[in-house]
């Protein structure tokens, strides 16, 4: 039998496979060292991957084997082959080798290394992780070879170290850990989100900053180096600055939109992609992310603005710019007038904030100054209760229209005025608003060189005017005088200040719900008037307002309701085309208002003196003030008379006609005003019939006499026309009624006298001679002078209409109100069937005394007054027409 031949290559391979399968790494190492021409290092790695049992808990033997394999022993020994293999024929050994299935060494593209040792160690580490369910054994295995392979060290720092920190240092209790295979296959965007999800759950800025620093940074750093090594293989290129951190920046911006506080604080604590050793471009991108986070902040709280300031400060430090002066109350922002020329509002959208070419977020001196102004503006507005996000503030400040800026200024001033929990320093408020106008300190504004600012679309004069209005509304009268009136260089002209003061008074007046000047809006209007009246002594408008407030105050004490049950408010006076009609409504609605005629007349005079825009006198100031006052008095008196008649108070109406309208008529003649009111009032009262007549005959006669007196006054004052016929017709009816009453009175007197004489003790029938003697005594008594008891109704015989007309003619000749020509009514003769003796007897019977010592009856006086009115009917012409 032939002995064993020399082992072939196939026998060597089969022996190595057997040693690897049995886990005898020493035998395997001896075989490899013996026949390196057959068993290369790469083949040894493949044999281990294919046949070495991974269940072996102790890995030190494999580590020693791999290290020894790298040393290449120079004096290898001859190993003893297993007889079962050495006895195989050459063909059998070859056949068996061909049936072997060897795993190839994986190429890990994550690091793109050419080292098979690195690839083997990485692959074996992944096997260990799968077996143990943890990364720690794999890490201990890989750490044994870091000094031998730079590529392996890069992979270790890039993938294994971040996993070790996540699983063992930072989040040992989490269940959803990622594996080496997963972290190698993650894309940049998904990987960033995956590695930071644990810190995101904890909602702690420090955790997020730590993970950015110790997990994400090494992962991104190593991955980027590996990508570049695919293109550049030279060793010196390993020092090239790392590249794309865009996925991390995008994640920071996206996360800040939803959770600004945590993300922004993490950004502040994070030292950056390379720990502050970035290149200029990388530092600029790092800073740009911070600016983008500020513009994308959706929170408007004071805390959010403070964090934005810290982010801005951090970004400025990253690029080496001057730190923003956010601690100053009103810093000077040196932005050029054309700063907004290259800005686009679309750049403020969330998706646009990531753009490298975004003019808002590009780290330039202007962008930092602009954000300094915006954050200071937000701080000021927040101090007054207005919450603004930085993005909205930028849109309004830079792209807002003039109307928008006006609305925001009014809203700010209204918000400041509505704060009642603390005392407002209006001087400081004015300084702040002037700074908001142009982001410059007061006194540095240039009207001809507008600059960016929260109110930059408004003129400085408009801002000052709005401030003045706010100060007036807040009752800061001393501040107004100090700033706008008494200072050497006031910001507004005195004319403008006067106009605004008047407008403020009218605004307070129009918003008042009650006319009492001691309460509400009228009180504010009155206080404004008193505060500035001395500063504008020549202002007629303030004098008009004074009269208006007086009238309003007096009118507030009366019951007055407008149409549809709306209660009276002071503004109704200013919107009325005819304010005097309100007094007429008062007299209609308040049953006792007519008794306060003096007060109503004073209200009417003040309304006329107030020179209301619609004109209380109905002529819009075209007629003299005295004429307007006189017309108002006529109207009010007439309305009071009609109100008195409506309540059956004839005595008051009679008194107003005989006293008030008599004076008013004389004033009408003085000012040459046509009086169309007095005769109407007298006529209305004259034809008035009381609802209940007096019980006594004397009372009925007196009442009728008074009404006839009023009719006679109406005749004297009424213009020619149809009114005279109506007055005369009423007069005739009253005269007939009066004749009947007096006839009845005469009969009652005679009956009373007869009963009195008959009732005397011892009285007998009176003879004719005695009756004649009594009549003679009565006649002598009448001639001697007026009696104590007055004339009897028998003596007051009725007077016919022709007697009245004749008396009227006589009165017209003597009337000063209706002067006639030299040949006027003097030659007018009116006679009747009555004898001269009867006329003489009638003229003698009256209580007053004439110029010649004879008595004049009251009826004759009334008749004369009627006759004066009849002059128009008789065709008498006034003196001026006759002379002409």
LINBELWO-V452913 format. One record per residue. SS is DSSP state (a for helix, b for strand, c for the rest). NEAR is the number of other C-alpha atoms within 8 Angstrom. Layout:
ss->SS near->NEAR
ss->SS near->NEAR
This chain:
ss->c near->2
ss->c near->3
ss->c near->4
ss->c near->6
ss->c near->4
ss->c near->4
ss->c near->8
ss->c near->7
ss->a near->7
ss->a near->11
ss->a near->14
ss->a near->12
ss->a near->11
ss->a near->12
ss->a near->12
ss->a near->13
ss->a near->10
ss->a near->8
ss->a near->12
ss->a near->14
ss->a near->10
ss->a near->8
ss->c near->8
ss->c near->9
ss->a near->11
ss->a near->7
ss->a near->10
ss->a near->11
ss->a near->11
ss->a near->12
ss->a near->13
ss->a near->13
ss->a near->11
ss->a near->10
ss->c near->9
ss->c near->8
ss->c near->5
ss->c near->9
ss->c near->10
ss->c near->9
ss->a near->7
ss->a near->8
ss->a near->8
ss->a near->10
ss->a near->12
ss->a near->12
ss->a near->14
ss->a near->9
ss->a near->12
ss->a near->9
ss->a near->9
ss->c near->11
ss->c near->8
ss->c near->7
ss->c near->5
ss->c near->6
ss->c near->5
ss->c near->5
ss->c near->8
ss->a near->6
ss->a near->8
ss->a near->8
ss->a near->10
ss->a near->8
ss->a near->11
ss->a near->8
ss->a near->8
ss->a near->9
ss->a near->9
ss->a near->6
ss->a near->6
ss->c near->7
ss->c near->6
ss->c near->4
ss->c near->4
ss->c near->8
ss->c near->7
ss->c near->7
ss->c near->8
ss->c near->4
ss->c near->7
ss->c near->7
ss->a near->6
ss->a near->6
ss->a near->11
ss->a near->11
ss->c near->7
ss->c near->9
ss->c near->7
ss->a near->9
ss->a near->6
ss->a near->8
ss->a near->13
ss->a near->10
ss->a near->8
ss->a near->9
ss->a near->10
ss->a near->6
ss->a near->6
ss->c near->6
ss->c near->5
ss->c near->8
ss->c near->8
ss->c near->5
ss->c near->11
ss->c near->7
ss->c near->7
ss->c near->8
ss->c near->6
ss->c near->10
ss->c near->11
ss->c near->11
ss->c near->10
ss->c near->4
ss->c near->8
ss->a near->9
ss->a near->8
ss->a near->11
ss->a near->14
ss->a near->12
ss->a near->10
ss->a near->10
ss->a near->9
ss->a near->10
ss->a near->13
ss->a near->11
ss->a near->9
ss->a near->13
ss->a near->14
ss->a near->8
ss->a near->7
ss->a near->8
ss->c near->7
ss->c near->8
ss->c near->13
ss->a near->8
ss->a near->11
ss->a near->13
ss->a near->11
ss->a near->8
ss->a near->12
ss->a near->12
ss->a near->7
ss->a near->8
ss->a near->9
ss->c near->11
ss->c near->7
ss->c near->5
ss->c near->11
ss->a near->8
ss->a near->10
ss->a near->12
ss->a near->10
ss->a near->10
ss->a near->12
ss->a near->11
ss->a near->12
ss->a near->14
ss->a near->12
ss->a near->12
ss->a near->10
ss->a near->14
ss->a near->13
ss->a near->12
ss->a near->12
ss->a near->11
ss->a near->12
ss->a near->8
ss->a near->8
ss->a near->7
ss->c near->10
ss->c near->8
ss->c near->5
ss->c near->7
ss->c near->4
ss->c near->4
ss->c near->6
ss->c near->7
ss->c near->9
ss->a near->10
ss->a near->7
ss->a near->8
ss->a near->10
ss->a near->8
ss->a near->7
ss->c near->8
ss->c near->6
ss->a near->8
ss->a near->9
ss->a near->8
ss->a near->10
ss->a near->12
ss->a near->9
ss->a near->7
ss->a near->10
ss->c near->12
ss->a near->8
ss->a near->8
ss->a near->11
ss->a near->9
ss->a near->6
ss->a near->7
ss->c near->9
ss->c near->9
ss->a near->11
ss->a near->9
ss->a near->11
ss->a near->15
ss->a near->12
ss->a near->10
ss->a near->12
ss->a near->11
ss->a near->13
ss->a near->10
ss->a near->15
ss->a near->13
ss->a near->11
ss->a near->12
ss->a near->12
ss->a near->11
ss->a near->10
ss->a near->12
ss->a near->11
ss->a near->11
ss->a near->10
ss->a near->11
ss->a near->11
ss->a near->8
ss->a near->11
ss->c near->8
ss->c near->6
ss->c near->7
ss->c near->7
ss->c near->6
ss->a near->5
ss->a near->6
ss->a near->9
ss->a near->8
ss->a near->5
ss->c near->6
ss->c near->6
ss->c near->7
ss->c near->5
ss->c near->6
ss->c near->8
ss->a near->6
ss->a near->10
ss->a near->9
ss->a near->10
ss->a near->9
ss->a near->11
ss->a near->12
ss->a near->13
ss->a near->8
ss->a near->10
ss->a near->15
ss->a near->11
ss->a near->7
ss->c near->8
ss->a near->14
ss->a near->9
ss->a near->12
ss->a near->13
ss->a near->15
ss->a near->12
ss->a near->13
ss->a near->11
ss->a near->10
ss->a near->8
ss->c near->10
ss->c near->9
ss->c near->9
ss->c near->9
ss->c near->8
ss->c near->7
ss->c near->8
ss->c near->5
ss->c near->12
ss->c near->7
ss->a near->7
ss->a near->7
ss->a near->8
ss->a near->11
ss->a near->12
ss->a near->9
ss->a near->12
ss->a near->14
ss->a near->13
ss->a near->13
ss->a near->14
ss->a near->15
ss->a near->12
ss->a near->14
ss->a near->12
ss->a near->11
ss->a near->15
ss->c near->14
ss->c near->8
ss->c near->7
ss->c near->11
ss->c near->9
ss->a near->8
ss->a near->6
ss->a near->12
ss->a near->12
ss->a near->8
ss->a near->11
ss->a near->11
ss->a near->10
ss->a near->9
ss->a near->15
ss->a near->14
ss->a near->10
ss->a near->11
ss->a near->13
ss->a near->15
ss->a near->10
ss->a near->12
ss->a near->11
ss->c near->6
ss->c near->8
ss->c near->6
ss->c near->7
ss->c near->10
ss->c near->7
ss->c near->10
ss->c near->4
ss->c near->6
ss->c near->6
ss->c near->10
ss->c near->11
ss->c near->7
ss->c near->10
ss->c near->5
ss->c near->10
ss->c near->7
ss->c near->9
ss->c near->6
ss->a near->10
ss->a near->8
ss->a near->5
ss->a near->6
ss->c near->9
ss->c near->7
ss->a near->8
ss->a near->6
ss->a near->11
ss->a near->13
ss->c near->9
ss->c near->7
ss->a near->6
ss->a near->10
ss->a near->13
ss->a near->11
ss->c near->7
ss->c near->7
ss->c near->5
ss->c near->11
ss->c near->10
ss->c near->9
ss->c near->11
ss->c near->12
ss->c near->12
ss->c near->6
ss->a near->7
ss->a near->8
ss->a near->12
ss->a near->12
ss->a near->12
ss->a near->10
ss->a near->9
ss->a near->12
ss->a near->12
ss->a near->11
ss->a near->13
ss->a near->11
ss->a near->10
ss->a near->14
ss->a near->10
ss->a near->9
ss->a near->12
ss->a near->12
ss->a near->7
ss->c near->9
ss->c near->8
ss->c near->9
ss->c near->9
ss->c near->11
ss->c near->12
ss->a near->14
ss->a near->11
ss->a near->8
ss->a near->12
ss->a near->10
ss->a near->11
ss->a near->12
ss->a near->12
ss->a near->10
ss->a near->8
ss->c near->10
ss->c near->8
ss->a near->8
ss->a near->6
ss->a near->9
ss->a near->15
ss->a near->10
ss->a near->8
ss->a near->8
ss->a near->9
ss->a near->9
ss->a near->8
ss->a near->11
ss->a near->10
ss->a near->9
ss->a near->11
ss->a near->10
ss->a near->9
ss->c near->6
ss->c near->8
ss->c near->6
ss->c near->4
ss->c near->5
ss->c near->5
ss->c near->7
ss->c near->6
ss->a near->9
ss->a near->7
ss->a near->7
ss->a near->9
ss->a near->9
ss->a near->10
ss->a near->10
ss->a near->8
ss->a near->12
ss->a near->12
ss->a near->12
ss->a near->14
ss->a near->14
ss->c near->15
ss->c near->14
ss->c near->12
ss->c near->8
ss->c near->4
ss->c near->6
ss->c near->8
ss->c near->6
ss->c near->7
ss->c near->4
ss->c near->6
ss->c near->9
ss->c near->11
ss->c near->14
ss->c near->12
ss->c near->14
ss->c near->12
ss->c near->13
ss->c near->8
ss->c near->11
ss->c near->8
ss->a near->8
ss->a near->8
ss->a near->8
ss->a near->11
ss->a near->10
ss->a near->10
ss->a near->9
ss->a near->10
ss->a near->11
ss->a near->11
ss->a near->11
ss->a near->13
ss->a near->13
ss->a near->8
ss->c near->7
ss->c near->7
ss->c near->10
ss->a near->10
ss->a near->6
ss->a near->10
ss->a near->12
ss->a near->9
ss->a near->9
ss->a near->10
ss->a near->12
ss->a near->9
ss->c near->8
ss->c near->8
ss->c near->4
ss->c near->4
ss->c near->10
ss->c near->8
ss->c near->10
ss->c near->7
ss->a near->8
ss->a near->6
ss->a near->8
ss->a near->11
ss->a near->9
ss->a near->8
ss->a near->11
ss->a near->11
ss->a near->10
ss->a near->8
ss->a near->12
ss->a near->13
ss->a near->9
ss->a near->8
ss->a near->12
ss->a near->13
ss->a near->9
ss->c near->8
ss->c near->13
ss->c near->8
ss->c near->12
ss->c near->13
ss->c near->12
ss->c near->11
ss->c near->6
ss->c near->9
ss->a near->11
ss->a near->14
ss->a near->16
ss->a near->11
ss->a near->12
ss->a near->13
ss->a near->12
ss->a near->8
ss->a near->13
ss->a near->12
ss->a near->8
ss->a near->8
ss->a near->8
ss->c near->9
ss->a near->7
ss->a near->5
ss->a near->9
ss->c near->6
ss->c near->4
ss->c near->7
ss->a near->6
ss->a near->7
ss->a near->11
ss->a near->9
ss->a near->11
ss->a near->10
ss->a near->11
ss->a near->12
ss->a near->12
ss->a near->11
ss->a near->10
ss->a near->13
ss->a near->12
ss->a near->11
ss->a near->12
ss->a near->9
ss->c near->10
ss->c near->6
ss->c near->9
ss->c near->8
ss->c near->10
ss->b near->9
ss->c near->8
ss->a near->5
ss->a near->4
ss->a near->6
ss->c near->7
ss->b near->7
ss->c near->9
ss->c near->10
ss->c near->13
ss->a near->10
ss->a near->8
ss->a near->9
ss->a near->10
ss->a near->7
ss->c near->8
ss->c near->8
ss->c near->10
ss->c near->12
ss->a near->11
ss->a near->7
ss->a near->8
ss->a near->11
ss->a near->10
ss->a near->9
ss->a near->12
ss->a near->14
ss->a near->8
ss->a near->9
ss->c near->10
ss->c near->9
ss->c near->7
ss->a near->11
ss->a near->11
ss->a near->7
ss->a near->8
ss->a near->11
ss->a near->6
ss->a near->8
ss->a near->10
ss->a near->12
ss->a near->9
ss->a near->13
ss->a near->15
ss->a near->11
ss->a near->12
ss->a near->15
ss->a near->15
ss->a near->11
ss->c near->12
ss->c near->11
ss->c near->9
ss->c near->6
ss->c near->11
ss->c near->14
ss->c near->15
ss->c near->12
ss->c near->8
ss->c near->8
ss->c near->11
ss->c near->9
ss->c near->5
ss->c near->8
ss->c near->7
ss->a near->9
ss->a near->6
ss->a near->10
ss->a near->12
ss->a near->13
ss->a near->11
ss->a near->9
ss->a near->14
ss->a near->12
ss->a near->12
ss->a near->9
ss->a near->15
ss->a near->13
ss->a near->11
ss->a near->10
ss->a near->14
ss->a near->15
ss->a near->11
ss->a near->12
ss->a near->13
ss->a near->12
ss->a near->7
ss->c near->7
ss->c near->8
ss->c near->9
ss->a near->10
ss->a near->6
ss->a near->10
ss->a near->14
ss->a near->11
ss->a near->9
ss->a near->11
ss->a near->14
ss->a near->8
ss->a near->8
ss->a near->10
ss->a near->12
ss->a near->9
ss->a near->8
ss->a near->11
ss->a near->10
ss->a near->8
ss->a near->9
ss->a near->12
ss->a near->9
ss->a near->7
ss->a near->7
ss->c near->6
ss->c near->8
ss->c near->6
ss->c near->8
ss->c near->7
ss->c near->9
ss->a near->14
ss->a near->14
ss->a near->10
ss->a near->13
ss->a near->13
ss->a near->12
ss->a near->9
ss->a near->14
ss->a near->12
ss->c near->9
ss->c near->8
ss->c near->4
ss->c near->7
ss->c near->5
ss->c near->4
ss->c near->6
ss->c near->7
ss->c near->6
ss->c near->6
ss->a near->9
ss->a near->6
ss->a near->9
ss->a near->11
ss->a near->11
ss->a near->8
ss->a near->8
ss->a near->10
ss->a near->9
ss->a near->10
ss->a near->12
ss->a near->12
ss->a near->11
ss->a near->14
ss->a near->16
ss->a near->14
ss->a near->13
ss->a near->16
ss->a near->16
ss->a near->12
ss->a near->9
ss->c near->12
ss->c near->6
ss->c near->7
ss->c near->6
ss->a near->6
ss->a near->9
ss->a near->12
ss->a near->8
ss->a near->8
ss->a near->12
ss->a near->9
ss->a near->8
ss->a near->10
ss->a near->10
ss->a near->9
ss->a near->8
ss->a near->10
ss->a near->8
ss->a near->8
ss->a near->8
ss->a near->12
ss->a near->10
ss->a near->8
ss->a near->10
ss->a near->14
ss->a near->10
ss->a near->8
ss->a near->11
ss->a near->11
ss->a near->8
ss->a near->8
ss->a near->11
ss->a near->8
ss->a near->8
ss->a near->8
ss->a near->8
ss->a near->8
ss->a near->8
ss->a near->8
ss->a near->8
ss->a near->9
ss->c near->7
ss->c near->7
ss->c near->4
ss->c near->4
ss->c near->8
ss->c near->5
ss->c near->5
ss->c near->6
ss->c near->6
ss->a near->6
ss->a near->6
ss->a near->8
ss->a near->9
ss->a near->8
ss->a near->8
ss->a near->8
ss->a near->8
ss->a near->8
ss->a near->8
ss->a near->8
ss->a near->8
ss->a near->8
ss->a near->9
ss->a near->10
ss->a near->6
ss->a near->6
ss->c near->6
ss->c near->8
ss->c near->8
ss->c near->4
ss->c near->4
ss->c near->7
ss->c near->10
ss->c near->8
ss->c near->11
ss->c near->10
ss->c near->8
ss->c near->11
ss->c near->9
ss->c near->7
ss->c near->6
ss->c near->6
ss->a near->7
ss->a near->9
ss->a near->9
ss->a near->14
ss->a near->14
ss->a near->12
ss->a near->12
ss->a near->17
ss->a near->15
ss->a near->12
ss->a near->12
ss->a near->14
ss->a near->11
ss->a near->7
ss->c near->9
ss->c near->5
ss->c near->4
ss->c near->8
ss->c near->12
ss->c near->15
ss->c near->11
ss->c near->5
ss->c near->7
ss->c near->11
ss->a near->12
ss->a near->8
ss->a near->6
ss->c near->7
ss->c near->5
ss->c near->7
ss->c near->7
ss->c near->6
ss->c near->4
ss->c near->7
ss->c near->6
ss->a near->6
ss->a near->6
ss->a near->8
ss->a near->9
ss->a near->8
ss->a near->8
ss->a near->10
ss->a near->11
ss->a near->10
ss->c near->13
ss->c near->12
ss->c near->11
ss->b near->8
ss->b near->10
ss->c near->8
ss->c near->5
ss->c near->5
ss->c near->6
ss->c near->8
ss->b near->13
ss->b near->14
ss->c near->12
ss->a near->9
ss->a near->6
ss->a near->11
ss->a near->9
ss->a near->11
ss->a near->13
ss->a near->15
ss->a near->15
ss->a near->16
ss->a near->18
ss->a near->14
ss->a near->16
ss->a near->13
ss->a near->12
ss->a near->9
ss->a near->8
ss->a near->6
ss->c near->6
ss->c near->10
ss->c near->10
ss->c near->10
ss->a near->10
ss->a near->8
ss->a near->7
ss->a near->9
ss->a near->6
ss->c near->4
